[in-house]
């Protein structure tokens, strides 16, 4: 069972990397969105979205960033989310 979970996890990471290689297909303004270095880049944003559960966004961010003191704010996440197409 553990091997299966690892395979699924690796597969998900590979698919997220594929999406991150061509983010312009998913952005409102491909020439500007996610062009600057941020704590939440496109690949991280997709990872957060794919791994989110039913908790508050604040809790989800803390979980994703392992309760690091430099965890991005909910506002930062919301701003990045607004750049991605539905």
C-alpha angles and dihedrals in degrees: 000000000000091000090054092052090050091050092050091046092050091047091051091050090050092051091048089051090051090052091048091054090066109025094154089082090065104038132095093220106020095184094057110019115098090000095122125068109262137162087250108049122174095270092049091047092054090046091053092048093049094047099043118120130183099295127106116282090247090057092043091054092047090050093047093049093042094245091296115172088233094059110144118250125253087247091057090051092048091051091052091046091056089062094060123082117243 
